[in-house]
Amino acid sequence: MERVRMVFSGSGGQGVITAAIILAEAAVLHEDLIAVQSQSYGPEARGGATRSDVIISGSEIMFPKVIQPNVLICLTQEAYNKFSSIIRPGGLLLTDSRFVKTERKVDARQKELPMYEAVIEKIGKPIVFNICMLGAVNRLAELLKPESILRVLEGRFRPELLEINRQALQLGIDLAEKTA
């Protein structure tokens, strides 16, 4: 696998860090890849800025910080304004159309998906917005097998929560496939 450098960004409470951890775990535990994940967030528990870096590679990773991601996810306008300029030319920039108004100045493949609206419409619980985003970015960037992510979800969630997380992951994949 070619090295993938990702930045997940949004605000506290959106599950950005959880999604990044799930992706890194799936890469290491179920795809025999090497991954590192780091995170930073504002002083507020909810509503503050959050960022999580993930690097996935088939070979050793020497530096765990992402300077110029080839995949950038921005789930808030603040995150987009702050990080859109750091994306590697030709990279993938994923935003949610409800929360982010993008500009075409970025030299990247920009995908604006109605992830939040789809989650509310199809599932009715915004708590799985992050898993929908994870399904979408995984499909758009062609990172891991969806089954690998599902296996991590199975280990993280009680059976009564697992089904809506499965639905959210598939919803993200479906949204991405419509625009791919």
Biotite code that builds the C-alpha atoms (Angstrom):
import biotite.structure as struc

atoms = struc.array([
    struc.Atom([0.000, 0.000, 0.000], chain_id="A", res_id=1, res_name="MET", atom_name="CA", element="C"),
    struc.Atom([1.159, 3.496, -0.822], chain_id="A", res_id=2, res_name="GLU", atom_name="CA", element="C"),
    struc.Atom([1.518, 5.632, 2.298], chain_id="A", res_id=3, res_name="ARG", atom_name="CA", element="C"),
    struc.Atom([-1.653, 7.577, 3.103], chain_id="A", res_id=4, res_name="VAL", atom_name="CA", element="C"),
    struc.Atom([-1.432, 10.698, 5.255], chain_id="A", res_id=5, res_name="ARG", atom_name="CA", element="C"),
    struc.Atom([-4.789, 11.824, 6.613], chain_id="A", res_id=6, res_name="MET", atom_name="CA", element="C"),
    struc.Atom([-6.120, 14.654, 8.733], chain_id="A", res_id=7, res_name="VAL", atom_name="CA", element="C"),
    struc.Atom([-9.590, 14.318, 10.264], chain_id="A", res_id=8, res_name="PHE", atom_name="CA", element="C"),
    struc.Atom([-10.846, 17.680, 11.542], chain_id="A", res_id=9, res_name="SER", atom_name="CA", element="C"),
    struc.Atom([-14.016, 19.046, 13.061], chain_id="A", res_id=10, res_name="GLY", atom_name="CA", element="C"),
    struc.Atom([-15.293, 19.964, 16.496], chain_id="A", res_id=11, res_name="SER", atom_name="CA", element="C"),
    struc.Atom([-15.507, 18.114, 19.775], chain_id="A", res_id=12, res_name="GLY", atom_name="CA", element="C"),
    struc.Atom([-18.505, 15.815, 19.953], chain_id="A", res_id=13, res_name="GLY", atom_name="CA", element="C"),
    struc.Atom([-18.542, 14.933, 16.241], chain_id="A", res_id=14, res_name="GLN", atom_name="CA", element="C"),
    struc.Atom([-16.548, 11.732, 16.754], chain_id="A", res_id=15, res_name="GLY", atom_name="CA", element="C"),
    struc.Atom([-13.620, 12.793, 14.562], chain_id="A", res_id=16, res_name="VAL", atom_name="CA", element="C"),
    struc.Atom([-11.027, 11.222, 16.858], chain_id="A", res_id=17, res_name="ILE", atom_name="CA", element="C"),
    struc.Atom([-13.047, 8.029, 17.311], chain_id="A", res_id=18, res_name="THR", atom_name="CA", element="C"),
    struc.Atom([-13.354, 7.598, 13.536], chain_id="A", res_id=19, res_name="ALA", atom_name="CA", element="C"),
    struc.Atom([-9.597, 8.065, 13.103], chain_id="A", res_id=20, res_name="ALA", atom_name="CA", element="C"),
    struc.Atom([-8.839, 5.506, 15.818], chain_id="A", res_id=21, res_name="ILE", atom_name="CA", element="C"),
    struc.Atom([-11.233, 2.979, 14.248], chain_id="A", res_id=22, res_name="ILE", atom_name="CA", element="C"),
    struc.Atom([-9.561, 3.396, 10.850], chain_id="A", res_id=23, res_name="LEU", atom_name="CA", element="C"),
    struc.Atom([-6.054, 2.981, 12.284], chain_id="A", res_id=24, res_name="ALA", atom_name="CA", element="C"),
    struc.Atom([-7.102, -0.090, 14.275], chain_id="A", res_id=25, res_name="GLU", atom_name="CA", element="C"),
    struc.Atom([-8.704, -1.666, 11.209], chain_id="A", res_id=26, res_name="ALA", atom_name="CA", element="C"),
    struc.Atom([-5.509, -1.139, 9.198], chain_id="A", res_id=27, res_name="ALA", atom_name="CA", element="C"),
    struc.Atom([-3.272, -2.690, 11.852], chain_id="A", res_id=28, res_name="VAL", atom_name="CA", element="C"),
    struc.Atom([-5.476, -5.479, 13.189], chain_id="A", res_id=29, res_name="LEU", atom_name="CA", element="C"),
    struc.Atom([-7.212, -6.656, 10.033], chain_id="A", res_id=30, res_name="HIS", atom_name="CA", element="C"),
    struc.Atom([-5.144, -5.575, 7.025], chain_id="A", res_id=31, res_name="GLU", atom_name="CA", element="C"),
    struc.Atom([-1.611, -6.237, 8.311], chain_id="A", res_id=32, res_name="ASP", atom_name="CA", element="C"),
    struc.Atom([-0.564, -2.634, 7.692], chain_id="A", res_id=33, res_name="LEU", atom_name="CA", element="C"),
    struc.Atom([1.300, -0.173, 9.849], chain_id="A", res_id=34, res_name="ILE", atom_name="CA", element="C"),
    struc.Atom([-0.615, 2.820, 11.191], chain_id="A", res_id=35, res_name="ALA", atom_name="CA", element="C"),
    struc.Atom([-0.108, 5.670, 13.610], chain_id="A", res_id=36, res_name="VAL", atom_name="CA", element="C"),
    struc.Atom([-2.776, 7.970, 14.988], chain_id="A", res_id=37, res_name="GLN", atom_name="CA", element="C"),
    struc.Atom([-2.393, 11.168, 16.984], chain_id="A", res_id=38, res_name="SER", atom_name="CA", element="C"),
    struc.Atom([-4.880, 13.766, 18.121], chain_id="A", res_id=39, res_name="GLN", atom_name="CA", element="C"),
    struc.Atom([-5.255, 17.297, 19.375], chain_id="A", res_id=40, res_name="SER", atom_name="CA", element="C"),
    struc.Atom([-8.255, 19.241, 20.545], chain_id="A", res_id=41, res_name="TYR", atom_name="CA", element="C"),
    struc.Atom([-9.216, 22.529, 22.114], chain_id="A", res_id=42, res_name="GLY", atom_name="CA", element="C"),
    struc.Atom([-9.760, 22.971, 25.852], chain_id="A", res_id=43, res_name="PRO", atom_name="CA", element="C"),
    struc.Atom([-13.526, 22.540, 25.529], chain_id="A", res_id=44, res_name="GLU", atom_name="CA", element="C"),
    struc.Atom([-14.863, 18.994, 25.847], chain_id="A", res_id=45, res_name="ALA", atom_name="CA", element="C"),
    struc.Atom([-17.505, 19.625, 23.192], chain_id="A", res_id=46, res_name="ARG", atom_name="CA", element="C"),
    struc.Atom([-17.553, 22.276, 20.522], chain_id="A", res_id=47, res_name="GLY", atom_name="CA", element="C"),
    struc.Atom([-13.817, 22.956, 20.510], chain_id="A", res_id=48, res_name="GLY", atom_name="CA", element="C"),
    struc.Atom([-11.625, 22.291, 17.492], chain_id="A", res_id=49, res_name="ALA", atom_name="CA", element="C"),
    struc.Atom([-10.394, 18.710, 17.051], chain_id="A", res_id=50, res_name="THR", atom_name="CA", element="C"),
    struc.Atom([-7.813, 17.189, 14.758], chain_id="A", res_id=51, res_name="ARG", atom_name="CA", element="C"),
    struc.Atom([-6.617, 13.644, 14.384], chain_id="A", res_id=52, res_name="SER", atom_name="CA", element="C"),
    struc.Atom([-3.752, 12.572, 12.153], chain_id="A", res_id=53, res_name="ASP", atom_name="CA", element="C"),
    struc.Atom([-3.586, 9.057, 10.724], chain_id="A", res_id=54, res_name="VAL", atom_name="CA", element="C"),
    struc.Atom([-0.801, 7.585, 8.634], chain_id="A", res_id=55, res_name="ILE", atom_name="CA", element="C"),
    struc.Atom([-1.309, 4.155, 7.081], chain_id="A", res_id=56, res_name="ILE", atom_name="CA", element="C"),
    struc.Atom([1.520, 2.406, 5.297], chain_id="A", res_id=57, res_name="SER", atom_name="CA", element="C"),
    struc.Atom([2.875, -0.931, 4.217], chain_id="A", res_id=58, res_name="GLY", atom_name="CA", element="C"),
    struc.Atom([6.308, 0.039, 5.554], chain_id="A", res_id=59, res_name="SER", atom_name="CA", element="C"),
    struc.Atom([7.794, 1.638, 8.664], chain_id="A", res_id=60, res_name="GLU", atom_name="CA", element="C"),
    struc.Atom([6.545, 5.092, 9.630], chain_id="A", res_id=61, res_name="ILE", atom_name="CA", element="C"),
    struc.Atom([9.323, 7.332, 10.908], chain_id="A", res_id=62, res_name="MET", atom_name="CA", element="C"),
    struc.Atom([7.380, 10.480, 11.832], chain_id="A", res_id=63, res_name="PHE", atom_name="CA", element="C"),
    struc.Atom([3.844, 10.338, 13.273], chain_id="A", res_id=64, res_name="PRO", atom_name="CA", element="C"),
    struc.Atom([2.691, 13.880, 12.424], chain_id="A", res_id=65, res_name="LYS", atom_name="CA", element="C"),
    struc.Atom([0.955, 14.742, 9.156], chain_id="A", res_id=66, res_name="VAL", atom_name="CA", element="C"),
    struc.Atom([2.301, 17.951, 7.623], chain_id="A", res_id=67, res_name="ILE", atom_name="CA", element="C"),
    struc.Atom([0.726, 17.788, 4.164], chain_id="A", res_id=68, res_name="GLN", atom_name="CA", element="C"),
    struc.Atom([-2.128, 15.257, 4.017], chain_id="A", res_id=69, res_name="PRO", atom_name="CA", element="C"),
    struc.Atom([-3.205, 13.554, 0.839], chain_id="A", res_id=70, res_name="ASN", atom_name="CA", element="C"),
    struc.Atom([-6.622, 13.014, 2.472], chain_id="A", res_id=71, res_name="VAL", atom_name="CA", element="C"),
    struc.Atom([-8.274, 15.794, 4.481], chain_id="A", res_id=72, res_name="LEU", atom_name="CA", element="C"),
    struc.Atom([-11.682, 15.609, 6.138], chain_id="A", res_id=73, res_name="ILE", atom_name="CA", element="C"),
    struc.Atom([-13.235, 18.861, 7.395], chain_id="A", res_id=74, res_name="CYS", atom_name="CA", element="C"),
    struc.Atom([-16.533, 18.582, 9.241], chain_id="A", res_id=75, res_name="LEU", atom_name="CA", element="C"),
    struc.Atom([-16.825, 22.241, 10.298], chain_id="A", res_id=76, res_name="THR", atom_name="CA", element="C"),
    struc.Atom([-16.268, 25.569, 8.589], chain_id="A", res_id=77, res_name="GLN", atom_name="CA", element="C"),
    struc.Atom([-13.611, 26.425, 11.159], chain_id="A", res_id=78, res_name="GLU", atom_name="CA", element="C"),
    struc.Atom([-11.706, 23.229, 10.330], chain_id="A", res_id=79, res_name="ALA", atom_name="CA", element="C"),
    struc.Atom([-11.977, 23.919, 6.601], chain_id="A", res_id=80, res_name="TYR", atom_name="CA", element="C"),
    struc.Atom([-10.770, 27.499, 7.008], chain_id="A", res_id=81, res_name="ASN", atom_name="CA", element="C"),
    struc.Atom([-7.844, 26.358, 9.135], chain_id="A", res_id=82, res_name="LYS", atom_name="CA", element="C"),
    struc.Atom([-6.684, 23.237, 7.269], chain_id="A", res_id=83, res_name="PHE", atom_name="CA", element="C"),
    struc.Atom([-7.762, 23.403, 3.619], chain_id="A", res_id=84, res_name="SER", atom_name="CA", element="C"),
    struc.Atom([-4.499, 25.065, 2.615], chain_id="A", res_id=85, res_name="SER", atom_name="CA", element="C"),
    struc.Atom([-2.349, 22.172, 3.885], chain_id="A", res_id=86, res_name="ILE", atom_name="CA", element="C"),
    struc.Atom([-3.688, 19.478, 1.559], chain_id="A", res_id=87, res_name="ILE", atom_name="CA", element="C"),
    struc.Atom([-1.186, 17.935, -0.805], chain_id="A", res_id=88, res_name="ARG", atom_name="CA", element="C"),
    struc.Atom([-1.833, 18.932, -4.450], chain_id="A", res_id=89, res_name="PRO", atom_name="CA", element="C"),
    struc.Atom([-4.102, 16.355, -6.055], chain_id="A", res_id=90, res_name="GLY", atom_name="CA", element="C"),
    struc.Atom([-5.275, 15.021, -2.690], chain_id="A", res_id=91, res_name="GLY", atom_name="CA", element="C"),
    struc.Atom([-8.807, 14.287, -1.542], chain_id="A", res_id=92, res_name="LEU", atom_name="CA", element="C"),
    struc.Atom([-10.764, 16.854, 0.476], chain_id="A", res_id=93, res_name="LEU", atom_name="CA", element="C"),
    struc.Atom([-14.030, 15.589, 1.986], chain_id="A", res_id=94, res_name="LEU", atom_name="CA", element="C"),
    struc.Atom([-16.530, 17.975, 3.579], chain_id="A", res_id=95, res_name="THR", atom_name="CA", element="C"),
    struc.Atom([-20.102, 17.767, 4.794], chain_id="A", res_id=96, res_name="ASP", atom_name="CA", element="C"),
    struc.Atom([-22.332, 20.012, 2.702], chain_id="A", res_id=97, res_name="SER", atom_name="CA", element="C"),
    struc.Atom([-24.442, 21.069, 5.700], chain_id="A", res_id=98, res_name="ARG", atom_name="CA", element="C"),
    struc.Atom([-21.586, 22.409, 7.810], chain_id="A", res_id=99, res_name="PHE", atom_name="CA", element="C"),
    struc.Atom([-18.955, 23.558, 5.300], chain_id="A", res_id=100, res_name="VAL", atom_name="CA", element="C"),
    struc.Atom([-19.082, 26.034, 2.446], chain_id="A", res_id=101, res_name="LYS", atom_name="CA", element="C"),
    struc.Atom([-16.075, 25.263, 0.264], chain_id="A", res_id=102, res_name="THR", atom_name="CA", element="C"),
    struc.Atom([-14.153, 27.414, -2.160], chain_id="A", res_id=103, res_name="GLU", atom_name="CA", element="C"),
    struc.Atom([-12.639, 26.053, -5.345], chain_id="A", res_id=104, res_name="ARG", atom_name="CA", element="C"),
    struc.Atom([-9.214, 27.524, -4.591], chain_id="A", res_id=105, res_name="LYS", atom_name="CA", element="C"),
    struc.Atom([-7.911, 24.255, -3.202], chain_id="A", res_id=106, res_name="VAL", atom_name="CA", element="C"),
    struc.Atom([-5.830, 22.118, -5.592], chain_id="A", res_id=107, res_name="ASP", atom_name="CA", element="C"),
    struc.Atom([-7.522, 18.888, -4.578], chain_id="A", res_id=108, res_name="ALA", atom_name="CA", element="C"),
    struc.Atom([-10.314, 16.549, -5.541], chain_id="A", res_id=109, res_name="ARG", atom_name="CA", element="C"),
    struc.Atom([-13.104, 18.083, -3.461], chain_id="A", res_id=110, res_name="GLN", atom_name="CA", element="C"),
    struc.Atom([-16.113, 16.013, -2.438], chain_id="A", res_id=111, res_name="LYS", atom_name="CA", element="C"),
    struc.Atom([-18.998, 17.693, -0.652], chain_id="A", res_id=112, res_name="GLU", atom_name="CA", element="C"),
    struc.Atom([-21.408, 15.061, 0.623], chain_id="A", res_id=113, res_name="LEU", atom_name="CA", element="C"),
    struc.Atom([-24.668, 15.489, 2.575], chain_id="A", res_id=114, res_name="PRO", atom_name="CA", element="C"),
    struc.Atom([-23.519, 13.012, 5.217], chain_id="A", res_id=115, res_name="MET", atom_name="CA", element="C"),
    struc.Atom([-25.205, 14.595, 8.228], chain_id="A", res_id=116, res_name="TYR", atom_name="CA", element="C"),
    struc.Atom([-28.518, 15.039, 6.408], chain_id="A", res_id=117, res_name="GLU", atom_name="CA", element="C"),
    struc.Atom([-28.404, 11.450, 5.148], chain_id="A", res_id=118, res_name="ALA", atom_name="CA", element="C"),
    struc.Atom([-27.759, 10.129, 8.662], chain_id="A", res_id=119, res_name="VAL", atom_name="CA", element="C"),
    struc.Atom([-30.688, 12.097, 10.080], chain_id="A", res_id=120, res_name="ILE", atom_name="CA", element="C"),
    struc.Atom([-32.986, 11.066, 7.219], chain_id="A", res_id=121, res_name="GLU", atom_name="CA", element="C"),
    struc.Atom([-32.078, 7.358, 7.038], chain_id="A", res_id=122, res_name="LYS", atom_name="CA", element="C"),
    struc.Atom([-31.014, 6.515, 10.608], chain_id="A", res_id=123, res_name="ILE", atom_name="CA", element="C"),
    struc.Atom([-32.407, 9.318, 12.740], chain_id="A", res_id=124, res_name="GLY", atom_name="CA", element="C"),
    struc.Atom([-29.501, 9.445, 15.194], chain_id="A", res_id=125, res_name="LYS", atom_name="CA", element="C"),
    struc.Atom([-26.721, 12.003, 14.634], chain_id="A", res_id=126, res_name="PRO", atom_name="CA", element="C"),
    struc.Atom([-24.372, 10.051, 16.906], chain_id="A", res_id=127, res_name="ILE", atom_name="CA", element="C"),
    struc.Atom([-23.298, 7.896, 13.928], chain_id="A", res_id=128, res_name="VAL", atom_name="CA", element="C"),
    struc.Atom([-22.378, 10.857, 11.686], chain_id="A", res_id=129, res_name="PHE", atom_name="CA", element="C"),
    struc.Atom([-18.687, 10.034, 12.185], chain_id="A", res_id=130, res_name="ASN", atom_name="CA", element="C"),
    struc.Atom([-19.133, 6.441, 11.044], chain_id="A", res_id=131, res_name="ILE", atom_name="CA", element="C"),
    struc.Atom([-20.967, 7.606, 7.922], chain_id="A", res_id=132, res_name="CYS", atom_name="CA", element="C"),
    struc.Atom([-18.027, 9.932, 7.218], chain_id="A", res_id=133, res_name="MET", atom_name="CA", element="C"),
    struc.Atom([-15.626, 7.039, 7.792], chain_id="A", res_id=134, res_name="LEU", atom_name="CA", element="C"),
    struc.Atom([-17.484, 4.897, 5.249], chain_id="A", res_id=135, res_name="GLY", atom_name="CA", element="C"),
    struc.Atom([-17.419, 7.730, 2.712], chain_id="A", res_id=136, res_name="ALA", atom_name="CA", element="C"),
    struc.Atom([-13.736, 8.583, 3.056], chain_id="A", res_id=137, res_name="VAL", atom_name="CA", element="C"),
    struc.Atom([-12.739, 4.927, 3.089], chain_id="A", res_id=138, res_name="ASN", atom_name="CA", element="C"),
    struc.Atom([-14.587, 4.384, -0.195], chain_id="A", res_id=139, res_name="ARG", atom_name="CA", element="C"),
    struc.Atom([-13.424, 7.610, -1.875], chain_id="A", res_id=140, res_name="LEU", atom_name="CA", element="C"),
    struc.Atom([-9.769, 7.076, -0.958], chain_id="A", res_id=141, res_name="ALA", atom_name="CA", element="C"),
    struc.Atom([-9.976, 3.284, -1.477], chain_id="A", res_id=142, res_name="GLU", atom_name="CA", element="C"),
    struc.Atom([-8.172, 2.628, 1.811], chain_id="A", res_id=143, res_name="LEU", atom_name="CA", element="C"),
    struc.Atom([-9.333, -0.587, 3.490], chain_id="A", res_id=144, res_name="LEU", atom_name="CA", element="C"),
    struc.Atom([-11.883, -3.335, 3.006], chain_id="A", res_id=145, res_name="LYS", atom_name="CA", element="C"),
    struc.Atom([-15.178, -2.314, 4.641], chain_id="A", res_id=146, res_name="PRO", atom_name="CA", element="C"),
    struc.Atom([-15.165, -5.670, 6.437], chain_id="A", res_id=147, res_name="GLU", atom_name="CA", element="C"),
    struc.Atom([-12.019, -4.627, 8.316], chain_id="A", res_id=148, res_name="SER", atom_name="CA", element="C"),
    struc.Atom([-13.770, -1.547, 9.675], chain_id="A", res_id=149, res_name="ILE", atom_name="CA", element="C"),
    struc.Atom([-16.854, -3.605, 10.526], chain_id="A", res_id=150, res_name="LEU", atom_name="CA", element="C"),
    struc.Atom([-14.727, -5.995, 12.564], chain_id="A", res_id=151, res_name="ARG", atom_name="CA", element="C"),
    struc.Atom([-13.404, -3.087, 14.631], chain_id="A", res_id=152, res_name="VAL", atom_name="CA", element="C"),
    struc.Atom([-16.940, -1.759, 15.092], chain_id="A", res_id=153, res_name="LEU", atom_name="CA", element="C"),
    struc.Atom([-18.053, -5.200, 16.297], chain_id="A", res_id=154, res_name="GLU", atom_name="CA", element="C"),
    struc.Atom([-15.391, -5.076, 19.001], chain_id="A", res_id=155, res_name="GLY", atom_name="CA", element="C"),
    struc.Atom([-16.268, -1.536, 20.092], chain_id="A", res_id=156, res_name="ARG", atom_name="CA", element="C"),
    struc.Atom([-20.050, -1.422, 20.262], chain_id="A", res_id=157, res_name="PHE", atom_name="CA", element="C"),
    struc.Atom([-22.694, -3.322, 22.156], chain_id="A", res_id=158, res_name="ARG", atom_name="CA", element="C"),
    struc.Atom([-24.993, -5.351, 19.893], chain_id="A", res_id=159, res_name="PRO", atom_name="CA", element="C"),
    struc.Atom([-27.838, -2.845, 20.229], chain_id="A", res_id=160, res_name="GLU", atom_name="CA", element="C"),
    struc.Atom([-25.579, -0.044, 18.880], chain_id="A", res_id=161, res_name="LEU", atom_name="CA", element="C"),
    struc.Atom([-23.733, -2.125, 16.333], chain_id="A", res_id=162, res_name="LEU", atom_name="CA", element="C"),
    struc.Atom([-26.569, -2.218, 13.801], chain_id="A", res_id=163, res_name="GLU", atom_name="CA", element="C"),
    struc.Atom([-26.927, 1.569, 13.474], chain_id="A", res_id=164, res_name="ILE", atom_name="CA", element="C"),
    struc.Atom([-23.150, 1.843, 13.116], chain_id="A", res_id=165, res_name="ASN", atom_name="CA", element="C"),
    struc.Atom([-23.232, -0.762, 10.337], chain_id="A", res_id=166, res_name="ARG", atom_name="CA", element="C"),
    struc.Atom([-26.003, 1.187, 8.637], chain_id="A", res_id=167, res_name="GLN", atom_name="CA", element="C"),
    struc.Atom([-24.038, 4.435, 8.956], chain_id="A", res_id=168, res_name="ALA", atom_name="CA", element="C"),
    struc.Atom([-20.884, 2.872, 7.490], chain_id="A", res_id=169, res_name="LEU", atom_name="CA", element="C"),
    struc.Atom([-22.862, 1.545, 4.511], chain_id="A", res_id=170, res_name="GLN", atom_name="CA", element="C"),
    struc.Atom([-24.652, 4.877, 4.106], chain_id="A", res_id=171, res_name="LEU", atom_name="CA", element="C"),
    struc.Atom([-21.265, 6.628, 3.803], chain_id="A", res_id=172, res_name="GLY", atom_name="CA", element="C"),
    struc.Atom([-20.086, 4.075, 1.253], chain_id="A", res_id=173, res_name="ILE", atom_name="CA", element="C"),
    struc.Atom([-23.278, 4.532, -0.771], chain_id="A", res_id=174, res_name="ASP", atom_name="CA", element="C"),
    struc.Atom([-22.982, 8.348, -0.709], chain_id="A", res_id=175, res_name="LEU", atom_name="CA", element="C"),
    struc.Atom([-19.375, 8.117, -1.906], chain_id="A", res_id=176, res_name="ALA", atom_name="CA", element="C"),
    struc.Atom([-20.228, 5.690, -4.694], chain_id="A", res_id=177, res_name="GLU", atom_name="CA", element="C"),
    struc.Atom([-22.823, 8.106, -6.077], chain_id="A", res_id=178, res_name="LYS", atom_name="CA", element="C"),
    struc.Atom([-20.124, 10.750, -6.537], chain_id="A", res_id=179, res_name="THR", atom_name="CA", element="C"),
    struc.Atom([-17.075, 8.599, -7.321], chain_id="A", res_id=180, res_name="ALA", atom_name="CA", element="C"),
])
